[in-house]
Amino acid sequence: MTQDELILRITAFYDLLGAIRDGSEQIGPSANRDPPPKASRILPRCRRSLAAHERANARSHDGRRHLYLNAAQAHALYRAASFLAQGTGRLLNVRVTFDHGLDKQDAGADASKAVTDFCRRARALLHRRGQDDFPFLSVHVVTAEGHFVTELTAHVAPDQRLARFTTWAEEDFMTTRRRTAPRVRVGACRATARAERVAYHATSLRRLLRGLDPNIYDWDEQNVRQPLIDLLGVPVSERRTIGTIDAAQRISTSDSLAQGARRTAEADGMGLLDPMQDRAWSWLFSGWELDEYHARTAERVARVEARARIDALYPVEPNTLVSARRAAELADLEARCRWSAEYRPRFWGGRLQPAIELPALDDRSPAR
């Protein structure tokens, strides 16, 4: 009997004991537009211990010295890519592969400098052409042939800027860099149809996730433990080890997609949805972020209009009744701004949660 089979049997045994002791919990259907029902956060003791054990393992990994990505790194990459689409309505449409040559001493430091230089110059190139940023995600790997490679995916405006960027990346960057430049291969999506753009975005992100540890498990939507790499839909033919590296960090993102930028985006009460955190696996790569972006934009407009209406109907004045009504209306608006991201009104539904809650991925785990 393997360790995973033993864990599953013990978990089932404790679940059975809990059901006998407490009785089954009945959760009735919610009314239309009501928040989706959630089960109790109290978990069986065995499952709590298992979740704590997995969080400890995630924290113990040095992402640079491990042959695979861990769960925290995978979640960090997905969260950054999802924020790009939710917050700005843009999708990943460019892939860049840097081949830095054979892995050797200081290869990681040289690779990091080359990629940093590339991103800095790409940002300047696009800024001169009206794009305010160069949002990207990247992963350092060592291939089976021993080459130190960086996989990067990003967004470039799909117009003449995309054509100029690809030419610069494939030709000008190598010839104009003073130091030795890595070999660069560039791929881009020029499709305009939503389905094709979403598919390219999903494939680009899964390419970064193909080095995820196959021995990391999570709960699927039917409450069954599955390999996380299966739940993320990474094709079996593309899975591989990514080697140990000598670099400051395994994964990186642009500042515009980092945790600080996400906190700023959520500061006005417009929290972000996270289906990976909620284990709503079927939603991960469906393109729901584009609908959420339009819903977020409409909600911001609605809040501005609501404030303007309050100012027009109940101006600041000594009248006690008017002041009381103004205070009540402002309190209602403030309460609306404090709604959890899952419960904001939106035209596309936004029901990303599975039927019951399970142990959450540990956000405190290192993402590097």
VMD Tcl script that draws the C-alpha trace (Angstrom):
set ca {
  {0.00 0.00 0.00}
  {1.44 3.38 -0.99}
  {1.54 6.39 1.33}
  {-1.20 8.19 -0.65}
  {-3.50 5.15 -0.47}
  {-2.93 4.95 3.27}
  {-3.73 8.66 3.68}
  {-6.92 8.31 1.65}
  {-8.11 5.33 3.73}
  {-7.36 7.07 7.02}
  {-9.13 10.22 5.76}
  {-12.20 8.22 4.80}
  {-12.21 6.53 8.22}
  {-12.14 9.86 10.10}
  {-14.83 11.27 7.79}
  {-17.01 8.29 8.66}
  {-16.46 8.82 12.38}
  {-17.32 12.50 12.02}
  {-20.53 11.73 10.14}
  {-21.60 9.20 12.81}
  {-20.83 11.62 15.65}
  {-22.28 14.84 14.19}
  {-24.83 13.59 11.68}
  {-24.93 14.64 8.06}
  {-25.13 18.35 7.42}
  {-27.92 19.35 5.09}
  {-27.39 22.46 3.04}
  {-30.46 23.71 1.22}
  {-30.37 25.54 -2.10}
  {-30.00 29.30 -1.95}
  {-32.45 31.74 -3.41}
  {-31.67 33.39 -6.71}
  {-28.82 35.95 -6.40}
  {-28.13 34.87 -2.81}
  {-24.53 34.01 -1.90}
  {-23.72 30.37 -2.72}
  {-23.98 28.06 0.31}
  {-20.80 26.95 2.01}
  {-20.15 24.02 4.27}
  {-18.64 24.32 7.71}
  {-14.96 25.28 7.85}
  {-14.42 22.64 10.57}
  {-12.54 19.80 8.89}
  {-11.91 16.24 10.03}
  {-8.81 15.98 12.20}
  {-6.93 13.76 9.71}
  {-7.55 16.19 6.87}
  {-6.43 19.15 8.97}
  {-3.22 17.29 9.79}
  {-2.71 16.42 6.14}
  {-3.16 20.05 5.06}
  {-0.70 21.23 7.72}
  {1.81 18.59 6.60}
  {1.56 19.72 2.97}
  {1.96 23.39 3.94}
  {5.08 22.54 5.92}
  {6.48 20.65 2.93}
  {5.79 23.61 0.64}
  {7.61 25.97 2.98}
  {10.57 23.63 3.30}
  {11.31 23.55 -0.43}
  {14.06 25.76 -1.78}
  {12.57 26.42 -5.20}
  {16.00 26.84 -6.76}
  {17.33 23.51 -5.51}
  {14.28 21.40 -6.19}
  {13.78 19.53 -9.47}
  {10.17 20.70 -9.73}
  {7.97 23.71 -9.08}
  {6.04 23.51 -5.81}
  {2.37 24.33 -5.22}
  {3.05 27.84 -3.95}
  {5.04 28.71 -7.07}
  {2.32 27.32 -9.34}
  {-0.32 29.34 -7.50}
  {1.80 32.50 -7.71}
  {2.12 32.12 -11.49}
  {-1.60 31.47 -11.95}
  {-2.60 34.34 -9.67}
  {-0.36 36.78 -11.59}
  {-1.70 35.70 -15.00}
  {-5.29 35.85 -13.75}
  {-4.73 39.34 -12.33}
  {-3.49 40.52 -15.73}
  {-6.83 39.56 -17.28}
  {-9.11 40.53 -14.37}
  {-7.45 43.86 -13.75}
  {-6.69 45.04 -17.28}
  {-8.67 42.84 -19.67}
  {-5.45 41.68 -21.37}
  {-4.24 38.14 -22.04}
  {-0.82 36.56 -22.47}
  {-0.07 36.64 -26.21}
  {3.73 36.42 -26.48}
  {6.18 33.62 -25.62}
  {9.91 34.17 -25.46}
  {12.46 31.41 -24.88}
  {16.02 32.36 -23.89}
  {18.73 29.73 -24.34}
  {21.66 30.84 -22.21}
  {23.88 27.92 -23.21}
  {25.19 25.07 -21.10}
  {24.57 25.29 -17.36}
  {27.76 26.26 -15.58}
  {28.97 28.28 -12.62}
  {27.25 31.69 -12.47}
  {24.91 30.71 -15.31}
  {21.92 31.67 -13.18}
  {23.25 35.13 -12.38}
  {24.13 35.79 -16.04}
  {20.70 34.55 -17.15}
  {18.89 36.77 -14.65}
  {20.85 39.82 -15.83}
  {20.11 39.05 -19.48}
  {16.37 38.58 -18.90}
  {16.20 41.69 -16.71}
  {17.95 43.69 -19.45}
  {15.55 42.29 -22.05}
  {12.46 43.23 -20.01}
  {13.80 46.71 -19.24}
  {14.48 47.44 -22.91}
  {11.20 45.88 -24.02}
  {9.33 48.09 -21.57}
  {11.11 51.18 -22.94}
  {10.42 50.14 -26.54}
  {6.71 49.65 -25.89}
  {6.43 52.80 -23.77}
  {7.68 54.87 -26.72}
  {4.86 53.36 -28.75}
  {2.10 54.02 -26.21}
  {1.99 50.82 -24.12}
  {2.33 51.71 -20.46}
  {3.91 48.45 -19.27}
  {5.42 45.10 -20.23}
  {3.60 42.58 -18.01}
  {5.40 39.24 -17.96}
  {5.91 35.96 -16.07}
  {9.04 33.82 -16.33}
  {10.56 30.55 -15.10}
  {14.22 29.46 -15.14}
  {14.82 25.80 -16.05}
  {17.68 23.46 -16.86}
  {16.80 21.19 -19.79}
  {17.59 17.51 -20.13}
  {20.45 18.49 -22.45}
  {21.97 20.63 -19.69}
  {21.08 24.03 -21.13}
  {20.03 26.90 -18.85}
  {16.78 28.21 -20.35}
  {14.32 30.91 -19.37}
  {10.68 30.58 -20.44}
  {8.88 33.95 -20.49}
  {5.34 34.85 -21.47}
  {3.95 38.37 -21.67}
  {1.36 40.70 -23.18}
  {2.05 43.11 -26.04}
  {-0.69 45.17 -27.67}
  {-1.85 43.15 -30.72}
  {-1.20 45.82 -33.36}
  {1.92 47.23 -35.01}
  {3.59 47.15 -31.59}
  {3.48 43.35 -31.61}
  {5.19 43.18 -35.00}
  {7.86 45.66 -33.91}
  {8.42 43.80 -30.64}
  {8.94 40.41 -32.29}
  {11.44 41.86 -34.77}
  {13.34 43.61 -32.01}
  {13.38 40.53 -29.75}
  {14.58 38.11 -32.42}
  {17.13 40.38 -34.12}
  {17.91 43.73 -32.54}
  {18.23 42.58 -28.92}
  {20.98 40.09 -29.74}
  {22.91 42.46 -31.97}
  {22.68 45.58 -29.79}
  {23.37 44.06 -26.36}
  {26.89 44.87 -25.28}
  {27.31 41.66 -23.32}
  {26.83 38.20 -24.77}
  {23.16 37.75 -25.57}
  {21.28 34.45 -25.25}
  {19.63 32.86 -28.26}
  {16.04 34.07 -28.39}
  {12.98 32.43 -29.92}
  {9.70 34.37 -30.04}
  {6.15 33.19 -30.64}
  {3.07 35.40 -30.75}
  {-0.71 35.16 -31.05}
  {-2.20 37.54 -33.61}
  {-5.71 36.11 -33.47}
  {-8.63 38.41 -32.74}
  {-11.25 35.78 -31.85}
  {-11.80 35.45 -28.12}
  {-11.60 31.64 -28.07}
  {-8.21 31.62 -29.79}
  {-6.81 34.33 -27.54}
  {-8.00 32.50 -24.41}
  {-6.52 29.23 -25.68}
  {-3.13 30.85 -26.31}
  {-3.19 32.44 -22.87}
  {-3.94 29.05 -21.27}
  {-1.26 27.23 -23.27}
  {1.33 29.89 -22.44}
  {0.65 29.60 -18.72}
  {0.62 25.80 -18.78}
  {4.06 25.87 -20.45}
  {5.38 27.62 -17.35}
  {3.63 25.06 -15.12}
  {4.85 21.91 -16.89}
  {7.64 21.49 -14.35}
  {5.20 21.19 -11.43}
  {5.96 18.36 -9.01}
  {3.70 15.41 -10.01}
  {3.66 14.20 -6.39}
  {1.72 17.25 -5.15}
  {-1.96 16.44 -4.65}
  {-5.05 18.56 -4.10}
  {-8.81 18.02 -3.77}
  {-10.87 18.11 -6.93}
  {-14.48 19.35 -7.15}
  {-15.76 15.88 -6.18}
  {-13.65 15.85 -2.99}
  {-11.13 13.37 -4.41}
  {-7.39 13.85 -4.17}
  {-5.75 14.25 -7.59}
  {-2.27 15.31 -8.76}
  {-2.28 19.09 -8.96}
  {-0.63 18.96 -12.37}
  {-3.65 16.96 -13.62}
  {-6.08 19.48 -12.14}
  {-4.22 22.27 -13.95}
  {-4.54 20.41 -17.25}
  {-0.85 20.30 -18.15}
  {-0.48 17.80 -21.05}
  {1.34 14.62 -20.06}
  {3.65 14.90 -23.07}
  {4.98 18.26 -21.87}
  {5.67 17.42 -18.23}
  {9.31 17.37 -17.18}
  {11.78 18.12 -14.45}
  {13.22 21.62 -14.55}
  {16.53 21.00 -12.79}
  {18.29 22.79 -9.97}
  {19.47 26.30 -10.75}
  {22.02 28.75 -9.42}
  {19.92 31.91 -9.47}
  {18.33 34.26 -6.96}
  {14.84 33.01 -7.76}
  {13.15 30.36 -9.87}
  {10.11 32.37 -11.01}
  {9.57 36.08 -11.48}
  {6.86 38.50 -12.60}
  {6.79 42.13 -13.61}
  {6.06 44.65 -10.87}
  {2.66 45.30 -12.47}
  {1.62 41.70 -11.71}
  {3.32 41.30 -8.34}
  {1.59 41.04 -4.97}
  {1.92 44.77 -4.27}
  {0.09 45.66 -7.48}
  {-2.69 43.21 -6.63}
  {-3.10 44.74 -3.16}
  {-3.36 48.19 -4.74}
  {-6.01 46.93 -7.16}
  {-8.04 45.51 -4.27}
  {-7.67 48.58 -2.04}
  {-10.90 50.18 -3.28}
  {-13.00 47.19 -2.27}
  {-12.71 45.49 -5.65}
  {-11.25 42.17 -4.55}
  {-10.04 39.61 -7.07}
  {-11.48 36.16 -7.65}
  {-9.16 33.15 -7.34}
  {-10.63 29.87 -8.65}
  {-7.40 28.02 -7.90}
  {-7.69 29.00 -4.24}
  {-11.37 27.96 -4.34}
  {-10.53 24.73 -6.18}
  {-12.96 25.54 -9.00}
  {-10.70 23.74 -11.46}
  {-13.07 23.77 -14.44}
  {-12.96 27.58 -14.44}
  {-9.19 28.04 -14.47}
  {-8.62 28.49 -18.20}
  {-12.13 29.26 -19.44}
  {-11.50 32.97 -20.05}
  {-13.86 34.09 -17.28}
  {-11.40 36.89 -16.40}
  {-12.43 38.89 -19.46}
  {-16.05 38.92 -18.26}
  {-14.87 39.77 -14.76}
  {-12.85 42.71 -16.10}
  {-15.95 44.20 -17.72}
  {-17.96 43.53 -14.55}
  {-15.32 45.26 -12.41}
  {-15.33 48.25 -14.76}
  {-19.14 48.47 -14.64}
  {-19.15 48.21 -10.84}
  {-16.66 51.08 -10.53}
  {-18.83 53.23 -12.80}
  {-21.93 52.30 -10.78}
  {-20.24 53.33 -7.53}
  {-19.20 56.70 -8.96}
  {-22.74 57.29 -10.23}
  {-24.20 56.28 -6.86}
  {-21.97 58.77 -5.05}
  {-22.89 61.53 -7.51}
  {-26.59 60.75 -6.98}
  {-26.19 61.00 -3.20}
  {-24.38 64.33 -3.51}
  {-27.12 65.67 -5.78}
  {-30.10 64.48 -3.72}
  {-28.67 65.05 -0.25}
  {-26.15 67.89 -0.34}
  {-24.16 68.81 2.74}
  {-26.29 71.33 4.66}
  {-27.48 72.05 8.21}
  {-30.85 70.34 7.68}
  {-30.93 67.46 10.15}
  {-33.21 65.21 8.11}
  {-31.20 65.67 4.92}
  {-27.94 65.04 6.79}
  {-29.35 61.87 8.34}
  {-30.56 60.54 4.99}
  {-27.20 61.40 3.39}
  {-25.35 59.53 6.14}
  {-27.59 56.49 5.68}
  {-27.09 56.46 1.90}
  {-23.31 56.80 2.28}
  {-23.31 53.97 4.81}
  {-25.15 51.74 2.33}
  {-22.63 52.62 -0.39}
  {-19.72 51.93 1.93}
  {-21.22 48.56 2.83}
  {-21.49 47.74 -0.87}
  {-17.80 48.55 -1.27}
  {-16.97 46.05 1.49}
  {-18.73 43.13 -0.18}
  {-16.56 40.10 -0.68}
  {-15.39 39.65 -4.26}
  {-17.52 36.51 -4.65}
  {-20.74 38.35 -3.80}
  {-20.43 41.46 -5.96}
  {-23.27 41.77 -8.50}
  {-22.03 40.82 -11.95}
  {-23.79 40.00 -15.22}
  {-21.90 36.76 -15.84}
  {-22.58 35.11 -12.46}
  {-19.14 34.76 -10.90}
  {-19.97 31.52 -9.10}
  {-16.48 30.02 -9.05}
  {-16.75 28.17 -5.75}
  {-17.07 24.39 -5.52}
  {-19.92 22.96 -3.44}
  {-17.91 22.66 -0.21}
  {-14.80 24.21 1.25}
  {-11.57 22.28 1.58}
  {-8.15 23.12 3.04}
  {-6.88 26.25 1.32}
  {-3.51 26.47 -0.36}
  {-1.10 28.21 1.98}
  {-0.52 31.77 0.75}
  {2.33 32.10 3.19}
  {4.36 29.46 1.39}
  {7.37 30.87 -0.48}
  {6.63 31.62 -4.13}
  {10.24 31.39 -5.16}
}
mol new
graphics top color blue
foreach p $ca { graphics top sphere $p radius 0.5 }
foreach p [lrange $ca 0 end-1] q [lrange $ca 1 end] { graphics top cylinder $p $q radius 0.2 }
display resetview
